[in-house]
């Protein structure tokens, strides 16, 4: 944590039982509502790089469960966002995550499919979420297990992402689908 600035407001709750690496400037901000960061045993979390910063605003709720691997290389996560990591969540540089977003790399309960003989077949309960550099996730969006959101893409407000989004695309809807290609944003 050489030359690292870590700022946690008085109402922030940070519990570390796993590995936590803070680079550059990392802030956890609070405005009367609790911000929770929990890292269970055998979990790993990395915030920022030597040249980027990460900010988590008030009301954010980040849990990295046992064995989970979470990396947030740079950007900010606005208020009331919920991030749940049991497998792997990677968020690249210059990420803009608006308020009330959910990012989760697992299903809450085991799901089964049945074959023609009525035999249960387990579906994977978790799969990595990869959010590449310069991605904007608008308010109320949900990012679910096993998806990759490509560099420079935008997820519209209220969208539910259940499949990959290519680079430089705008996606919207439930489930989210690409509605514009070759976009740029700032």
Phi and psi in degrees as GROMACS dihedral restraints (atoms count N, CA, C in turn):
[ dihedral_restraints ]
;  ai    aj    ak    al  type     phi  dphi    fc
    3     4     5     6     1   -59.3    20    10
    4     5     6     7     1   128.8    20    10
    6     7     8     9     1    56.1    20    10
    7     8     9    10     1    31.0    20    10
    9    10    11    12     1   -94.9    20    10
   10    11    12    13     1   136.5    20    10
   12    13    14    15     1  -109.6    20    10
   13    14    15    16     1   119.3    20    10
   15    16    17    18     1  -118.6    20    10
   16    17    18    19     1   119.1    20    10
   18    19    20    21     1  -118.0    20    10
   19    20    21    22     1   122.3    20    10
   21    22    23    24     1  -127.0    20    10
   22    23    24    25     1   122.9    20    10
   24    25    26    27     1   -68.5    20    10
   25    26    27    28     1   163.3    20    10
   27    28    29    30     1   -62.7    20    10
   28    29    30    31     1   -24.1    20    10
   30    31    32    33     1   -96.3    20    10
   31    32    33    34     1     2.9    20    10
   33    34    35    36     1   -75.3    20    10
   34    35    36    37     1   139.7    20    10
   36    37    38    39     1  -113.8    20    10
   37    38    39    40     1   115.9    20    10
   39    40    41    42     1  -125.1    20    10
   40    41    42    43     1   120.3    20    10
   42    43    44    45     1  -123.3    20    10
   43    44    45    46     1   120.9    20    10
   45    46    47    48     1  -120.0    20    10
   46    47    48    49     1   115.8    20    10
   48    49    50    51     1  -119.0    20    10
   49    50    51    52     1   -11.6    20    10
   51    52    53    54     1  -105.9    20    10
   52    53    54    55     1  -156.9    20    10
   54    55    56    57     1   -94.5    20    10
   55    56    57    58     1   128.2    20    10
   57    58    59    60     1  -126.2    20    10
   58    59    60    61     1   125.0    20    10
   60    61    62    63     1  -122.5    20    10
   61    62    63    64     1   121.8    20    10
   63    64    65    66     1  -110.9    20    10
   64    65    66    67     1   125.9    20    10
   66    67    68    69     1  -116.8    20    10
   67    68    69    70     1   155.9    20    10
   69    70    71    72     1    49.6    20    10
   70    71    72    73     1  -136.3    20    10
   72    73    74    75     1  -101.7    20    10
   73    74    75    76     1   119.4    20    10
   75    76    77    78     1  -121.8    20    10
   76    77    78    79     1   128.0    20    10
   78    79    80    81     1  -125.9    20    10
   79    80    81    82     1   140.6    20    10
   81    82    83    84     1  -119.8    20    10
   82    83    84    85     1   113.6    20    10
   84    85    86    87     1  -105.5    20    10
   85    86    87    88     1   148.4    20    10
   87    88    89    90     1  -135.1    20    10
   88    89    90    91     1   142.5    20    10
   90    91    92    93     1  -135.3    20    10
   91    92    93    94     1    54.5    20    10
   93    94    95    96     1    91.3    20    10
   94    95    96    97     1   -15.8    20    10
   96    97    98    99     1  -112.6    20    10
   97    98    99   100     1   144.8    20    10
   99   100   101   102     1   -69.0    20    10
  100   101   102   103     1   140.0    20    10
  102   103   104   105     1  -110.1    20    10
  103   104   105   106     1   127.8    20    10
  105   106   107   108     1  -117.7    20    10
  106   107   108   109     1   128.0    20    10
  108   109   110   111     1  -126.6    20    10
  109   110   111   112     1   118.7    20    10
  111   112   113   114     1  -127.3    20    10
  112   113   114   115     1   130.8    20    10
  114   115   116   117     1  -125.3    20    10
  115   116   117   118     1   105.0    20    10
  117   118   119   120     1   -73.6    20    10
  118   119   120   121     1   168.7    20    10
  120   121   122   123     1   -59.2    20    10
  121   122   123   124     1   149.3    20    10
  123   124   125   126     1    59.8    20    10
  124   125   126   127     1    18.5    20    10
  126   127   128   129     1   -97.6    20    10
  127   128   129   130     1   163.5    20    10
  129   130   131   132     1  -134.5    20    10
  130   131   132   133     1   140.8    20    10
  132   133   134   135     1  -141.7    20    10
  133   134   135   136     1   135.2    20    10
  135   136   137   138     1  -128.5    20    10
  136   137   138   139     1   130.7    20    10
  138   139   140   141     1  -121.0    20    10
  139   140   141   142     1   123.2    20    10
  141   142   143   144     1    76.0    20    10
  142   143   144   145     1   175.3    20    10
  144   145   146   147     1  -126.8    20    10
  145   146   147   148     1  -174.9    20    10
  147   148   149   150     1   -64.5    20    10
  148   149   150   151     1   -18.5    20    10
  150   151   152   153     1  -122.0    20    10
  151   152   153   154     1     6.3    20    10
  153   154   155   156     1  -127.2    20    10
  154   155   156   157     1   160.5    20    10
  156   157   158   159     1  -123.1    20    10
  157   158   159   160     1   160.5    20    10
  159   160   161   162     1  -129.1    20    10
  160   161   162   163     1   136.2    20    10
  162   163   164   165     1  -128.9    20    10
  163   164   165   166     1   129.5    20    10
  165   166   167   168     1  -111.0    20    10
  166   167   168   169     1   120.9    20    10
  168   169   170   171     1   -88.6    20    10
  169   170   171   172     1   170.1    20    10
  171   172   173   174     1   -53.1    20    10
  172   173   174   175     1   144.0    20    10
  174   175   176   177     1    81.1    20    10
  175   176   177   178     1    -0.7    20    10
  177   178   179   180     1   -69.6    20    10
  178   179   180   181     1   148.1    20    10
  180   181   182   183     1  -136.0    20    10
  181   182   183   184     1   101.8    20    10
  183   184   185   186     1  -114.9    20    10
  184   185   186   187     1   121.3    20    10
  186   187   188   189     1  -126.8    20    10
  187   188   189   190     1   123.9    20    10
  189   190   191   192     1  -109.5    20    10
  190   191   192   193     1   106.1    20    10
  192   193   194   195     1   -73.0    20    10
  193   194   195   196     1   169.1    20    10
  195   196   197   198     1   -50.5    20    10
  196   197   198   199     1   126.9    20    10
  198   199   200   201     1    83.4    20    10
  199   200   201   202     1    -4.8    20    10
  201   202   203   204     1   -75.7    20    10
  202   203   204   205     1   155.3    20    10
  204   205   206   207     1  -130.1    20    10
  205   206   207   208     1   114.2    20    10
  207   208   209   210     1  -120.2    20    10
  208   209   210   211     1   129.5    20    10
  210   211   212   213     1  -132.8    20    10
  211   212   213   214     1   130.4    20    10
  213   214   215   216     1  -130.8    20    10
  214   215   216   217     1   102.7    20    10
  216   217   218   219     1   -81.2    20    10
  217   218   219   220     1   -24.9    20    10
  219   220   221   222     1   174.3    20    10
  220   221   222   223     1   141.3    20    10
  222   223   224   225     1   132.1    20    10
  223   224   225   226     1  -157.7    20    10
  225   226   227   228     1  -139.9    20    10
  226   227   228   229     1   157.3    20    10
  228   229   230   231     1  -123.8    20    10
  229   230   231   232     1   112.2    20    10
  231   232   233   234     1   -74.9    20    10
  232   233   234   235     1   179.3    20    10
  234   235   236   237     1   -61.4    20    10
  235   236   237   238     1   150.8    20    10
  237   238   239   240     1    62.8    20    10
  238   239   240   241     1    23.6    20    10
  240   241   242   243     1   -85.8    20    10
  241   242   243   244     1   142.3    20    10
  243   244   245   246     1  -118.4    20    10
  244   245   246   247     1   125.1    20    10
  246   247   248   249     1  -124.5    20    10
  247   248   249   250     1   125.5    20    10
  249   250   251   252     1  -126.0    20    10
  250   251   252   253     1   121.5    20    10
  252   253   254   255     1  -126.4    20    10
  253   254   255   256     1   116.4    20    10
  255   256   257   258     1  -111.5    20    10
  256   257   258   259     1   -21.5    20    10
  258   259   260   261     1  -115.4    20    10
  259   260   261   262     1   -88.9    20    10
  261   262   263   264     1  -152.3    20    10
  262   263   264   265     1   129.9    20    10
  264   265   266   267     1  -126.3    20    10
  265   266   267   268     1   124.7    20    10
  267   268   269   270     1  -120.6    20    10
  268   269   270   271     1   125.7    20    10
  270   271   272   273     1  -121.6    20    10
  271   272   273   274     1   120.7    20    10
  273   274   275   276     1   -73.8    20    10
  274   275   276   277     1  -164.8    20    10
  276   277   278   279     1   -79.2    20    10
  277   278   279   280     1   153.2    20    10
  279   280   281   282     1    58.1    20    10
  280   281   282   283     1    38.4    20    10
  282   283   284   285     1   -81.3    20    10
  283   284   285   286     1   136.2    20    10
  285   286   287   288     1  -118.6    20    10
  286   287   288   289     1   110.0    20    10
  288   289   290   291     1  -113.4    20    10
  289   290   291   292     1   112.8    20    10
  291   292   293   294     1   -74.0    20    10
  292   293   294   295     1  -177.4    20    10
  294   295   296   297     1   -73.7    20    10
  295   296   297   298     1   153.2    20    10
  297   298   299   300     1    60.8    20    10
  298   299   300   301     1    35.6    20    10
  300   301   302   303     1   -94.1    20    10
  301   302   303   304     1   147.0    20    10
  303   304   305   306     1  -118.9    20    10
  304   305   306   307     1   129.9    20    10
  306   307   308   309     1  -126.4    20    10
  307   308   309   310     1   122.3    20    10
  309   310   311   312     1  -145.8    20    10
  310   311   312   313     1   131.1    20    10
  312   313   314   315     1  -101.9    20    10
  313   314   315   316     1    20.3    20    10
  315   316   317   318     1  -153.0    20    10
  316   317   318   319     1   160.7    20    10
  318   319   320   321     1   -85.6    20    10
  319   320   321   322     1   149.1    20    10
  321   322   323   324     1   -67.4    20    10
  322   323   324   325     1   -27.3    20    10
  324   325   326   327     1  -140.3    20    10
  325   326   327   328     1   157.2    20    10
  327   328   329   330     1   -67.3    20    10
  328   329   330   331     1   133.6    20    10
  330   331   332   333     1  -110.0    20    10
  331   332   333   334     1   147.8    20    10
  333   334   335   336     1  -129.4    20    10
  334   335   336   337     1   148.8    20    10
  336   337   338   339     1  -111.5    20    10
  337   338   339   340     1   150.9    20    10
  339   340   341   342     1  -111.3    20    10
  340   341   342   343     1   142.0    20    10
  342   343   344   345     1   -85.8    20    10
  343   344   345   346     1  -174.5    20    10
  345   346   347   348     1   -64.6    20    10
  346   347   348   349     1   -15.7    20    10
  348   349   350   351     1   -99.1    20    10
  349   350   351   352     1     5.7    20    10
  351   352   353   354     1    81.2    20    10
  352   353   354   355     1     7.4    20    10
  354   355   356   357     1   -77.2    20    10
  355   356   357   358     1   136.7    20    10
  357   358   359   360     1   -77.9    20    10
  358   359   360   361     1   137.4    20    10
  360   361   362   363     1  -121.7    20    10
  361   362   363   364     1   122.3    20    10
  363   364   365   366     1   -69.4    20    10
  364   365   366   367     1   142.0    20    10
  366   367   368   369     1  -102.6    20    10
  367   368   369   370     1   151.5    20    10
  369   370   371   372     1   -58.4    20    10
  370   371   372   373     1   131.0    20    10
  372   373   374   375     1   -83.9    20    10
  373   374   375   376     1   -22.9    20    10
  375   376   377   378     1  -142.1    20    10
  376   377   378   379     1   154.7    20    10
  378   379   380   381     1  -158.9    20    10
  379   380   381   382     1   146.7    20    10
  381   382   383   384     1   -59.7    20    10
  382   383   384   385     1   150.0    20    10
  384   385   386   387     1  -114.0    20    10
  385   386   387   388     1   125.1    20    10
  387   388   389   390     1  -120.0    20    10
  388   389   390   391     1   119.8    20    10
  390   391   392   393     1  -116.1    20    10
  391   392   393   394     1   109.6    20    10
  393   394   395   396     1   -75.4    20    10
  394   395   396   397     1  -178.5    20    10
  396   397   398   399     1   -62.0    20    10
  397   398   399   400     1   149.8    20    10
  399   400   401   402     1    59.3    20    10
  400   401   402   403     1    43.1    20    10
  402   403   404   405     1  -104.4    20    10
  403   404   405   406     1   138.0    20    10
  405   406   407   408     1  -114.1    20    10
  406   407   408   409     1   122.0    20    10
  408   409   410   411     1  -111.7    20    10
  409   410   411   412     1   112.8    20    10
  411   412   413   414     1   -78.4    20    10
  412   413   414   415     1   168.5    20    10
  414   415   416   417     1   -57.2    20    10
  415   416   417   418     1   141.3    20    10
  417   418   419   420     1    75.6    20    10
  418   419   420   421     1     3.4    20    10
  420   421   422   423     1   -73.6    20    10
  421   422   423   424     1   155.1    20    10
  423   424   425   426     1  -126.2    20    10
  424   425   426   427     1   128.5    20    10
  426   427   428   429     1  -113.5    20    10
  427   428   429   430     1   117.3    20    10
  429   430   431   432     1  -107.0    20    10
  430   431   432   433     1   171.6    20    10
  432   433   434   435     1   -51.9    20    10
  433   434   435   436     1   147.0    20    10
  435   436   437   438     1    75.9    20    10
  436   437   438   439     1    18.7    20    10
  438   439   440   441     1  -110.8    20    10
  439   440   441   442     1   154.9    20    10
  441   442   443   444     1  -124.2    20    10
  442   443   444   445     1   128.2    20    10
  444   445   446   447     1  -109.2    20    10
  445   446   447   448     1   118.1    20    10
  447   448   449   450     1   -71.4    20    10
  448   449   450   451     1   158.5    20    10
  450   451   452   453     1   -48.9    20    10
  451   452   453   454     1   134.8    20    10
  453   454   455   456     1    75.0    20    10
  454   455   456   457     1     9.3    20    10
  456   457   458   459     1   -86.2    20    10
  457   458   459   460     1   162.6    20    10
  459   460   461   462     1  -128.0    20    10
  460   461   462   463     1   132.3    20    10
  462   463   464   465     1  -104.6    20    10
  463   464   465   466     1   117.8    20    10
  465   466   467   468     1   -67.7    20    10
  466   467   468   469     1   157.8    20    10
  468   469   470   471     1   -55.8    20    10
  469   470   471   472     1   137.0    20    10
  471   472   473   474     1    76.4    20    10
  472   473   474   475     1     2.6    20    10
  474   475   476   477     1   -74.4    20    10
  475   476   477   478     1   153.6    20    10
  477   478   479   480     1  -120.1    20    10
  478   479   480   481     1   110.2    20    10
  480   481   482   483     1   -92.5    20    10
  481   482   483   484     1   116.7    20    10
  483   484   485   486     1  -122.2    20    10
  484   485   486   487     1    -1.7    20    10
  486   487   488   489     1  -144.8    20    10
  487   488   489   490     1   166.1    20    10
  489   490   491   492     1   -60.8    20    10
  490   491   492   493     1   146.0    20    10
  492   493   494   495     1  -117.2    20    10
  493   494   495   496     1   123.3    20    10
  495   496   497   498     1   -66.5    20    10
  496   497   498   499     1   165.7    20    10
  498   499   500   501     1   -60.4    20    10
  499   500   501   502     1   148.1    20    10
  501   502   503   504     1    55.8    20    10
  502   503   504   505     1    44.1    20    10
  504   505   506   507     1  -124.3    20    10
  505   506   507   508     1   151.4    20    10
  507   508   509   510     1  -102.5    20    10
  508   509   510   511     1   126.0    20    10
  510   511   512   513     1  -119.7    20    10
  511   512   513   514     1   152.2    20    10
  513   514   515   516     1  -155.5    20    10
  514   515   516   517     1   157.0    20    10
  516   517   518   519     1   109.4    20    10
  517   518   519   520     1   176.3    20    10
  519   520   521   522     1  -129.9    20    10
  520   521   522   523     1   102.9    20    10
  522   523   524   525     1   -74.1    20    10
  523   524   525   526     1   158.0    20    10
  525   526   527   528     1   -65.8    20    10
  526   527   528   529     1   141.3    20    10
  528   529   530   531     1  -139.6    20    10
  529   530   531   532     1   156.5    20    10
  531   532   533   534     1   -69.1    20    10
  532   533   534   535     1   127.0    20    10
  534   535   536   537     1  -114.3    20    10
  535   536   537   538     1   -16.8    20    10
  537   538   539   540     1  -146.9    20    10
  538   539   540   541     1   144.5    20    10
  540   541   542   543     1  -115.8    20    10
  541   542   543   544     1   166.7    20    10
  543   544   545   546     1    55.3    20    10
  544   545   546   547     1    44.9    20    10
  546   547   548   549     1   -95.2    20    10
  547   548   549   550     1   161.7    20    10
  549   550   551   552     1  -136.0    20    10
  550   551   552   553     1   153.1    20    10
  552   553   554   555     1  -144.2    20    10
  553   554   555   556     1   159.6    20    10
